[in-house]
């Protein structure tokens, strides 16, 4: 089905992997719009009854079926329209959507946009779990190691099925120019040095719920990563090794 945005770019990453930094750098490009988290897959089309107390009718599904749509396909139209609205509002040519839950919903995204491209953003899983624990220190009920493993599993499945470009958070922060130059080449846009000075541009408000809200991202300066934790959970050692962090796999 025709899309208003036929080839959007999606960042797939676990939380606390530097995706807000990446989107801020990309949004600093004159041709790229990378907005805050849009949570597209949380926008749903709901079928309601025609009148109170009537629970058996499916009039909306019947009507959609007559025009060749399912409820899921109607949701896809909604998501596409939101992206188109945002890109049009920006006045730019290419949209990059960064939302943490994208990687958990990659199958629906790929179904909606067969022509989409993907940026796979990796970070040391031990560091992800440590950062999650600090960010959610007020929520002791959240198992940050289990959450990290869930996203690692989803990332592996998405990367095995979808075309894309790999980026490591550690490279983005330690070698930003080399990393972003390669990213621009993948996206088919010219390299712009000002991208690395993302604090010079307006990227909207950094608030909880639509991206990173820390003082680090608010600084407007790419900063080196924290050292990875000395102690690594046994449950994350295999993920560290598989993602190219062997030094963490033995700690």
PyMOL commands that set and color helices and strands:
alter all, ss='L'
color gray80, all
select helices_A, chain A and resi 19-27+40-42+59-66+71-90+100-112+125-135+144-161+169-174+176-187+193-196+198-200+215-218+234-242+246-249
alter helices_A, ss='H'
color red, helices_A
select strands_A, chain A and resi 9-13+32-33+94-98+117-122+165-168
alter strands_A, ss='S'
color yellow, strands_A
deselect
rebuild
show_as cartoon
